[in-house]
Amino acid sequence: MFLSIDAGRCMGHGRCYSVAERLLTDDEEGFVAQRGQTIEVPDGLLADAREAASACPERAISLRAASPSLSGDAGADA
């Protein structure tokens, strides 16, 4: 599973890293440090990833079964 954070939609509410502390961290400006990135979610943190995506009021976080660079359908959410 891969988690992507849209840098253009992220407004720095901090809810994602508050609920998924083992997966996401904050930067010096209060934004999620992984903003603008796609990261692979370790199997043991899938529930955290789902909770982080659900917590984002801007819907800046998406989950995918495959990395967008490897998938033929980069826009499909899991």
Gaussian input, Z-matrix of N, CA and C with variables (Angstrom, degrees):
# hf/3-21g

backbone

0 1
 N
 C     1     B1
 C     2     B2     1     A1
 N     3     B3     2     A2     1     D1
 C     4     B4     3     A3     2     D2
 C     5     B5     4     A4     3     D3
 N     6     B6     5     A5     4     D4
 C     7     B7     6     A6     5     D5
 C     8     B8     7     A7     6     D6
 N     9     B9     8     A8     7     D7
 C    10    B10     9     A9     8     D8
 C    11    B11    10    A10     9     D9
 N    12    B12    11    A11    10    D10
 C    13    B13    12    A12    11    D11
 C    14    B14    13    A13    12    D12
 N    15    B15    14    A14    13    D13
 C    16    B16    15    A15    14    D14
 C    17    B17    16    A16    15    D15
 N    18    B18    17    A17    16    D16
 C    19    B19    18    A18    17    D17
 C    20    B20    19    A19    18    D18
 N    21    B21    20    A20    19    D19
 C    22    B22    21    A21    20    D20
 C    23    B23    22    A22    21    D21
 N    24    B24    23    A23    22    D22
 C    25    B25    24    A24    23    D23
 C    26    B26    25    A25    24    D24
 N    27    B27    26    A26    25    D25
 C    28    B28    27    A27    26    D26
 C    29    B29    28    A28    27    D27
 N    30    B30    29    A29    28    D28
 C    31    B31    30    A30    29    D29
 C    32    B32    31    A31    30    D30
 N    33    B33    32    A32    31    D31
 C    34    B34    33    A33    32    D32
 C    35    B35    34    A34    33    D33
 N    36    B36    35    A35    34    D34
 C    37    B37    36    A36    35    D35
 C    38    B38    37    A37    36    D36
 N    39    B39    38    A38    37    D37
 C    40    B40    39    A39    38    D38
 C    41    B41    40    A40    39    D39
 N    42    B42    41    A41    40    D40
 C    43    B43    42    A42    41    D41
 C    44    B44    43    A43    42    D42
 N    45    B45    44    A44    43    D43
 C    46    B46    45    A45    44    D44
 C    47    B47    46    A46    45    D45
 N    48    B48    47    A47    46    D46
 C    49    B49    48    A48    47    D47
 C    50    B50    49    A49    48    D48
 N    51    B51    50    A50    49    D49
 C    52    B52    51    A51    50    D50
 C    53    B53    52    A52    51    D51
 N    54    B54    53    A53    52    D52
 C    55    B55    54    A54    53    D53
 C    56    B56    55    A55    54    D54
 N    57    B57    56    A56    55    D55
 C    58    B58    57    A57    56    D56
 C    59    B59    58    A58    57    D57
 N    60    B60    59    A59    58    D58
 C    61    B61    60    A60    59    D59
 C    62    B62    61    A61    60    D60
 N    63    B63    62    A62    61    D61
 C    64    B64    63    A63    62    D62
 C    65    B65    64    A64    63    D63
 N    66    B66    65    A65    64    D64
 C    67    B67    66    A66    65    D65
 C    68    B68    67    A67    66    D66
 N    69    B69    68    A68    67    D67
 C    70    B70    69    A69    68    D68
 C    71    B71    70    A70    69    D69
 N    72    B72    71    A71    70    D70
 C    73    B73    72    A72    71    D71
 C    74    B74    73    A73    72    D72
 N    75    B75    74    A74    73    D73
 C    76    B76    75    A75    74    D74
 C    77    B77    76    A76    75    D75
 N    78    B78    77    A77    76    D76
 C    79    B79    78    A78    77    D77
 C    80    B80    79    A79    78    D78
 N    81    B81    80    A80    79    D79
 C    82    B82    81    A81    80    D80
 C    83    B83    82    A82    81    D81
 N    84    B84    83    A83    82    D82
 C    85    B85    84    A84    83    D83
 C    86    B86    85    A85    84    D84
 N    87    B87    86    A86    85    D85
 C    88    B88    87    A87    86    D86
 C    89    B89    88    A88    87    D87
 N    90    B90    89    A89    88    D88
 C    91    B91    90    A90    89    D89
 C    92    B92    91    A91    90    D90
 N    93    B93    92    A92    91    D91
 C    94    B94    93    A93    92    D92
 C    95    B95    94    A94    93    D93
 N    96    B96    95    A95    94    D94
 C    97    B97    96    A96    95    D95
 C    98    B98    97    A97    96    D96
 N    99    B99    98    A98    97    D97
 C   100   B100    99    A99    98    D98
 C   101   B101   100   A100    99    D99
 N   102   B102   101   A101   100   D100
 C   103   B103   102   A102   101   D101
 C   104   B104   103   A103   102   D102
 N   105   B105   104   A104   103   D103
 C   106   B106   105   A105   104   D104
 C   107   B107   106   A106   105   D105
 N   108   B108   107   A107   106   D106
 C   109   B109   108   A108   107   D107
 C   110   B110   109   A109   108   D108
 N   111   B111   110   A110   109   D109
 C   112   B112   111   A111   110   D110
 C   113   B113   112   A112   111   D111
 N   114   B114   113   A113   112   D112
 C   115   B115   114   A114   113   D113
 C   116   B116   115   A115   114   D114
 N   117   B117   116   A116   115   D115
 C   118   B118   117   A117   116   D116
 C   119   B119   118   A118   117   D117
 N   120   B120   119   A119   118   D118
 C   121   B121   120   A120   119   D119
 C   122   B122   121   A121   120   D120
 N   123   B123   122   A122   121   D121
 C   124   B124   123   A123   122   D122
 C   125   B125   124   A124   123   D123
 N   126   B126   125   A125   124   D124
 C   127   B127   126   A126   125   D125
 C   128   B128   127   A127   126   D126
 N   129   B129   128   A128   127   D127
 C   130   B130   129   A129   128   D128
 C   131   B131   130   A130   129   D129
 N   132   B132   131   A131   130   D130
 C   133   B133   132   A132   131   D131
 C   134   B134   133   A133   132   D132
 N   135   B135   134   A134   133   D133
 C   136   B136   135   A135   134   D134
 C   137   B137   136   A136   135   D135
 N   138   B138   137   A137   136   D136
 C   139   B139   138   A138   137   D137
 C   140   B140   139   A139   138   D138
 N   141   B141   140   A140   139   D139
 C   142   B142   141   A141   140   D140
 C   143   B143   142   A142   141   D141
 N   144   B144   143   A143   142   D142
 C   145   B145   144   A144   143   D143
 C   146   B146   145   A145   144   D144
 N   147   B147   146   A146   145   D145
 C   148   B148   147   A147   146   D146
 C   149   B149   148   A148   147   D147
 N   150   B150   149   A149   148   D148
 C   151   B151   150   A150   149   D149
 C   152   B152   151   A151   150   D150
 N   153   B153   152   A152   151   D151
 C   154   B154   153   A153   152   D152
 C   155   B155   154   A154   153   D153
 N   156   B156   155   A155   154   D154
 C   157   B157   156   A156   155   D155
 C   158   B158   157   A157   156   D156
 N   159   B159   158   A158   157   D157
 C   160   B160   159   A159   158   D158
 C   161   B161   160   A160   159   D159
 N   162   B162   161   A161   160   D160
 C   163   B163   162   A162   161   D161
 C   164   B164   163   A163   162   D162
 N   165   B165   164   A164   163   D163
 C   166   B166   165   A165   164   D164
 C   167   B167   166   A166   165   D165
 N   168   B168   167   A167   166   D166
 C   169   B169   168   A168   167   D167
 C   170   B170   169   A169   168   D168
 N   171   B171   170   A170   169   D169
 C   172   B172   171   A171   170   D170
 C   173   B173   172   A172   171   D171
 N   174   B174   173   A173   172   D172
 C   175   B175   174   A174   173   D173
 C   176   B176   175   A175   174   D174
 N   177   B177   176   A176   175   D175
 C   178   B178   177   A177   176   D176
 C   179   B179   178   A178   177   D177
 N   180   B180   179   A179   178   D178
 C   181   B181   180   A180   179   D179
 C   182   B182   181   A181   180   D180
 N   183   B183   182   A182   181   D181
 C   184   B184   183   A183   182   D182
 C   185   B185   184   A184   183   D183
 N   186   B186   185   A185   184   D184
 C   187   B187   186   A186   185   D185
 C   188   B188   187   A187   186   D186
 N   189   B189   188   A188   187   D187
 C   190   B190   189   A189   188   D188
 C   191   B191   190   A190   189   D189
 N   192   B192   191   A191   190   D190
 C   193   B193   192   A192   191   D191
 C   194   B194   193   A193   192   D192
 N   195   B195   194   A194   193   D193
 C   196   B196   195   A195   194   D194
 C   197   B197   196   A196   195   D195
 N   198   B198   197   A197   196   D196
 C   199   B199   198   A198   197   D197
 C   200   B200   199   A199   198   D198
 N   201   B201   200   A200   199   D199
 C   202   B202   201   A201   200   D200
 C   203   B203   202   A202   201   D201
 N   204   B204   203   A203   202   D202
 C   205   B205   204   A204   203   D203
 C   206   B206   205   A205   204   D204
 N   207   B207   206   A206   205   D205
 C   208   B208   207   A207   206   D206
 C   209   B209   208   A208   207   D207
 N   210   B210   209   A209   208   D208
 C   211   B211   210   A210   209   D209
 C   212   B212   211   A211   210   D210
 N   213   B213   212   A212   211   D211
 C   214   B214   213   A213   212   D212
 C   215   B215   214   A214   213   D213
 N   216   B216   215   A215   214   D214
 C   217   B217   216   A216   215   D215
 C   218   B218   217   A217   216   D216
 N   219   B219   218   A218   217   D217
 C   220   B220   219   A219   218   D218
 C   221   B221   220   A220   219   D219
 N   222   B222   221   A221   220   D220
 C   223   B223   222   A222   221   D221
 C   224   B224   223   A223   222   D222
 N   225   B225   224   A224   223   D223
 C   226   B226   225   A225   224   D224
 C   227   B227   226   A226   225   D225
 N   228   B228   227   A227   226   D226
 C   229   B229   228   A228   227   D227
 C   230   B230   229   A229   228   D228
 N   231   B231   230   A230   229   D229
 C   232   B232   231   A231   230   D230
 C   233   B233   232   A232   231   D231

   B1=1.4455
   B2=1.5274
   B3=1.3266
   B4=1.4590
   B5=1.5194
   B6=1.3189
   B7=1.4582
   B8=1.5219
   B9=1.3293
   B10=1.4667
   B11=1.5108
   B12=1.3282
   B13=1.4559
   B14=1.5192
   B15=1.3231
   B16=1.4564
   B17=1.5284
   B18=1.3256
   B19=1.4645
   B20=1.5286
   B21=1.3145
   B22=1.4648
   B23=1.5183
   B24=1.3105
   B25=1.4685
   B26=1.5258
   B27=1.3286
   B28=1.4655
   B29=1.5334
   B30=1.3222
   B31=1.4584
   B32=1.5259
   B33=1.3199
   B34=1.4547
   B35=1.5152
   B36=1.3162
   B37=1.4676
   B38=1.5280
   B39=1.3272
   B40=1.4579
   B41=1.5080
   B42=1.3016
   B43=1.4629
   B44=1.5210
   B45=1.3269
   B46=1.4652
   B47=1.5184
   B48=1.3114
   B49=1.4655
   B50=1.5168
   B51=1.3222
   B52=1.4681
   B53=1.5248
   B54=1.3269
   B55=1.4669
   B56=1.5267
   B57=1.3323
   B58=1.4691
   B59=1.5295
   B60=1.3092
   B61=1.4702
   B62=1.5222
   B63=1.3275
   B64=1.4699
   B65=1.5236
   B66=1.3318
   B67=1.4588
   B68=1.5295
   B69=1.3255
   B70=1.4612
   B71=1.5253
   B72=1.3302
   B73=1.4594
   B74=1.5250
   B75=1.3258
   B76=1.4574
   B77=1.5209
   B78=1.3387
   B79=1.4574
   B80=1.5261
   B81=1.3113
   B82=1.4566
   B83=1.5283
   B84=1.3299
   B85=1.4642
   B86=1.5255
   B87=1.3207
   B88=1.4571
   B89=1.5168
   B90=1.3279
   B91=1.4597
   B92=1.5211
   B93=1.3166
   B94=1.4553
   B95=1.5361
   B96=1.3187
   B97=1.4683
   B98=1.5261
   B99=1.3155
   B100=1.4628
   B101=1.5233
   B102=1.3276
   B103=1.4776
   B104=1.5256
   B105=1.3377
   B106=1.4531
   B107=1.5148
   B108=1.3191
   B109=1.4645
   B110=1.5246
   B111=1.3116
   B112=1.4592
   B113=1.5217
   B114=1.3314
   B115=1.4659
   B116=1.5259
   B117=1.3150
   B118=1.4621
   B119=1.5258
   B120=1.3193
   B121=1.4611
   B122=1.5243
   B123=1.3349
   B124=1.4739
   B125=1.5281
   B126=1.3221
   B127=1.4635
   B128=1.5256
   B129=1.2993
   B130=1.4613
   B131=1.5209
   B132=1.3446
   B133=1.4759
   B134=1.5291
   B135=1.3286
   B136=1.4672
   B137=1.5298
   B138=1.3128
   B139=1.4665
   B140=1.5219
   B141=1.3345
   B142=1.4635
   B143=1.5269
   B144=1.3291
   B145=1.4593
   B146=1.5236
   B147=1.3182
   B148=1.4728
   B149=1.5302
   B150=1.3209
   B151=1.4605
   B152=1.5258
   B153=1.3341
   B154=1.4596
   B155=1.5272
   B156=1.3276
   B157=1.4644
   B158=1.5272
   B159=1.3093
   B160=1.4667
   B161=1.5242
   B162=1.3252
   B163=1.4635
   B164=1.5247
   B165=1.3099
   B166=1.4635
   B167=1.5317
   B168=1.3523
   B169=1.4619
   B170=1.5295
   B171=1.3150
   B172=1.4698
   B173=1.5271
   B174=1.3332
   B175=1.4704
   B176=1.5241
   B177=1.3372
   B178=1.4618
   B179=1.5257
   B180=1.3169
   B181=1.4637
   B182=1.5206
   B183=1.3274
   B184=1.4620
   B185=1.5161
   B186=1.3170
   B187=1.4655
   B188=1.5187
   B189=1.3239
   B190=1.4579
   B191=1.5196
   B192=1.3096
   B193=1.4592
   B194=1.5203
   B195=1.3343
   B196=1.4604
   B197=1.5193
   B198=1.3071
   B199=1.4572
   B200=1.5221
   B201=1.3379
   B202=1.4617
   B203=1.5243
   B204=1.3144
   B205=1.4572
   B206=1.5305
   B207=1.3375
   B208=1.4613
   B209=1.5187
   B210=1.3171
   B211=1.4579
   B212=1.5241
   B213=1.3121
   B214=1.4550
   B215=1.5032
   B216=1.3276
   B217=1.4532
   B218=1.5200
   B219=1.3227
   B220=1.4631
   B221=1.5138
   B222=1.3299
   B223=1.4588
   B224=1.5055
   B225=1.2959
   B226=1.4669
   B227=1.5199
   B228=1.3082
   B229=1.4649
   B230=1.5098
   B231=1.3282
   B232=1.4732
   B233=1.5045
   A1=107.63
   A2=115.48
   A3=121.94
   A4=109.76
   A5=115.70
   A6=123.32
   A7=107.41
   A8=116.73
   A9=122.45
   A10=109.46
   A11=115.97
   A12=121.31
   A13=108.35
   A14=115.98
   A15=123.42
   A16=108.93
   A17=116.63
   A18=121.45
   A19=112.11
   A20=116.99
   A21=120.71
   A22=113.67
   A23=117.03
   A24=120.90
   A25=113.00
   A26=117.22
   A27=121.05
   A28=109.83
   A29=116.24
   A30=122.19
   A31=112.57
   A32=117.46
   A33=121.10
   A34=115.70
   A35=118.03
   A36=120.72
   A37=112.08
   A38=116.94
   A39=121.52
   A40=115.43
   A41=117.55
   A42=119.75
   A43=112.02
   A44=116.85
   A45=120.76
   A46=111.77
   A47=117.16
   A48=118.41
   A49=112.42
   A50=116.97
   A51=119.59
   A52=111.79
   A53=116.76
   A54=120.50
   A55=112.93
   A56=117.17
   A57=121.03
   A58=109.84
   A59=116.21
   A60=122.02
   A61=113.63
   A62=117.38
   A63=120.16
   A64=111.87
   A65=117.36
   A66=122.05
   A67=112.66
   A68=116.92
   A69=122.07
   A70=111.09
   A71=115.48
   A72=121.53
   A73=109.51
   A74=115.91
   A75=120.30
   A76=110.58
   A77=115.39
   A78=120.24
   A79=109.47
   A80=117.06
   A81=121.26
   A82=114.09
   A83=117.57
   A84=122.15
   A85=112.54
   A86=117.37
   A87=121.61
   A88=114.79
   A89=117.33
   A90=121.45
   A91=108.94
   A92=116.43
   A93=120.00
   A94=107.41
   A95=116.50
   A96=121.42
   A97=112.29
   A98=118.22
   A99=122.51
   A100=112.53
   A101=117.34
   A102=122.57
   A103=110.06
   A104=116.15
   A105=121.89
   A106=114.38
   A107=117.44
   A108=121.83
   A109=111.41
   A110=113.81
   A111=122.10
   A112=105.83
   A113=115.38
   A114=119.99
   A115=109.51
   A116=114.73
   A117=119.55
   A118=108.32
   A119=116.17
   A120=121.59
   A121=108.89
   A122=117.35
   A123=119.43
   A124=110.44
   A125=117.03
   A126=121.79
   A127=113.07
   A128=117.73
   A129=121.16
   A130=114.77
   A131=117.00
   A132=120.33
   A133=113.31
   A134=116.58
   A135=119.60
   A136=111.93
   A137=117.56
   A138=120.32
   A139=110.32
   A140=117.25
   A141=120.82
   A142=110.92
   A143=116.93
   A144=121.40
   A145=110.82
   A146=116.20
   A147=119.66
   A148=111.01
   A149=115.81
   A150=119.53
   A151=111.21
   A152=117.53
   A153=121.68
   A154=110.48
   A155=116.72
   A156=120.48
   A157=110.97
   A158=116.73
   A159=120.86
   A160=112.20
   A161=116.74
   A162=121.20
   A163=113.14
   A164=118.37
   A165=121.40
   A166=111.17
   A167=117.72
   A168=119.99
   A169=112.80
   A170=117.42
   A171=121.64
   A172=112.57
   A173=116.98
   A174=123.28
   A175=110.69
   A176=115.76
   A177=122.05
   A178=112.09
   A179=117.41
   A180=121.34
   A181=109.90
   A182=114.91
   A183=119.85
   A184=109.23
   A185=115.03
   A186=122.21
   A187=108.69
   A188=115.37
   A189=121.49
   A190=109.36
   A191=115.44
   A192=120.29
   A193=111.39
   A194=117.78
   A195=122.14
   A196=109.12
   A197=116.23
   A198=121.54
   A199=109.05
   A200=118.82
   A201=120.83
   A202=113.07
   A203=118.19
   A204=120.56
   A205=112.24
   A206=116.90
   A207=121.41
   A208=112.82
   A209=116.21
   A210=121.41
   A211=110.85
   A212=115.83
   A213=120.03
   A214=112.13
   A215=118.73
   A216=122.97
   A217=108.43
   A218=116.70
   A219=122.36
   A220=112.79
   A221=118.81
   A222=120.14
   A223=114.29
   A224=118.96
   A225=120.72
   A226=110.50
   A227=115.23
   A228=120.75
   A229=109.74
   A230=115.94
   A231=120.72
   A232=110.13
   D1=141.63
   D2=179.20
   D3=-122.36
   D4=141.93
   D5=179.00
   D6=-114.96
   D7=127.70
   D8=178.07
   D9=-117.20
   D10=139.98
   D11=177.81
   D12=-119.91
   D13=116.08
   D14=-179.75
   D15=-75.83
   D16=112.29
   D17=-177.46
   D18=-63.20
   D19=-31.49
   D20=-179.29
   D21=-73.04
   D22=-25.39
   D23=-179.54
   D24=-94.66
   D25=-24.54
   D26=-177.44
   D27=-67.91
   D28=124.42
   D29=-179.66
   D30=-109.86
   D31=4.76
   D32=174.78
   D33=79.34
   D34=27.64
   D35=177.68
   D36=-63.18
   D37=-31.72
   D38=177.10
   D39=83.87
   D40=4.68
   D41=-178.53
   D42=-66.90
   D43=-35.29
   D44=-177.21
   D45=-62.99
   D46=-50.45
   D47=-178.38
   D48=-77.00
   D49=-16.39
   D50=174.29
   D51=-72.09
   D52=-35.09
   D53=-178.73
   D54=-94.64
   D55=-13.39
   D56=-178.13
   D57=-131.13
   D58=57.10
   D59=-175.26
   D60=-62.19
   D61=-25.94
   D62=-179.95
   D63=-80.90
   D64=-11.33
   D65=-175.59
   D66=-114.01
   D67=-40.54
   D68=-174.30
   D69=-122.03
   D70=151.21
   D71=178.01
   D72=-131.53
   D73=168.46
   D74=178.56
   D75=-103.79
   D76=157.66
   D77=176.16
   D78=-101.03
   D79=-175.99
   D80=-176.27
   D81=-67.68
   D82=-14.98
   D83=178.58
   D84=-98.91
   D85=-1.09
   D86=179.26
   D87=91.25
   D88=1.21
   D89=175.43
   D90=-84.69
   D91=161.80
   D92=174.01
   D93=-66.41
   D94=131.19
   D95=-175.23
   D96=-63.57
   D97=-24.89
   D98=-178.71
   D99=-89.03
   D100=12.51
   D101=-179.54
   D102=-55.33
   D103=133.16
   D104=-179.62
   D105=81.53
   D106=8.60
   D107=-177.13
   D108=-118.82
   D109=161.65
   D110=168.74
   D111=-117.75
   D112=125.94
   D113=-178.57
   D114=-122.55
   D115=150.56
   D116=174.64
   D117=-82.31
   D118=133.29
   D119=-178.64
   D120=-93.79
   D121=120.73
   D122=176.08
   D123=-60.22
   D124=146.84
   D125=-177.00
   D126=-50.99
   D127=-39.79
   D128=-177.81
   D129=-72.66
   D130=-6.73
   D131=-177.71
   D132=-117.16
   D133=16.95
   D134=-179.62
   D135=-62.44
   D136=-39.66
   D137=178.89
   D138=-64.88
   D139=-38.75
   D140=177.05
   D141=-62.77
   D142=-41.83
   D143=179.88
   D144=-62.87
   D145=-43.04
   D146=178.87
   D147=-64.89
   D148=-39.55
   D149=179.33
   D150=-66.85
   D151=-39.44
   D152=177.86
   D153=-62.14
   D154=-44.16
   D155=179.15
   D156=-63.65
   D157=-40.76
   D158=179.46
   D159=-68.14
   D160=-30.47
   D161=-176.52
   D162=-77.61
   D163=-18.02
   D164=-174.91
   D165=-76.76
   D166=113.87
   D167=-179.26
   D168=-71.14
   D169=-18.70
   D170=-179.68
   D171=-92.29
   D172=-4.29
   D173=-176.72
   D174=54.85
   D175=41.79
   D176=-179.60
   D177=-84.24
   D178=-10.43
   D179=-176.42
   D180=-109.51
   D181=128.83
   D182=176.35
   D183=-126.70
   D184=151.37
   D185=177.95
   D186=-115.99
   D187=139.33
   D188=-179.85
   D189=-136.60
   D190=149.73
   D191=178.24
   D192=-71.79
   D193=-29.66
   D194=-179.85
   D195=-129.95
   D196=156.00
   D197=177.38
   D198=-61.95
   D199=137.17
   D200=179.35
   D201=-55.44
   D202=-32.13
   D203=-179.93
   D204=-73.16
   D205=-19.25
   D206=-179.46
   D207=-102.14
   D208=-16.93
   D209=-174.23
   D210=-92.02
   D211=144.88
   D212=175.00
   D213=-75.20
   D214=-17.12
   D215=-178.81
   D216=-125.73
   D217=81.35
   D218=-174.17
   D219=-66.55
   D220=-17.26
   D221=-177.33
   D222=-94.04
   D223=2.08
   D224=-176.53
   D225=-84.45
   D226=120.85
   D227=176.98
   D228=-85.37
   D229=147.93
   D230=177.45
   D231=-84.61

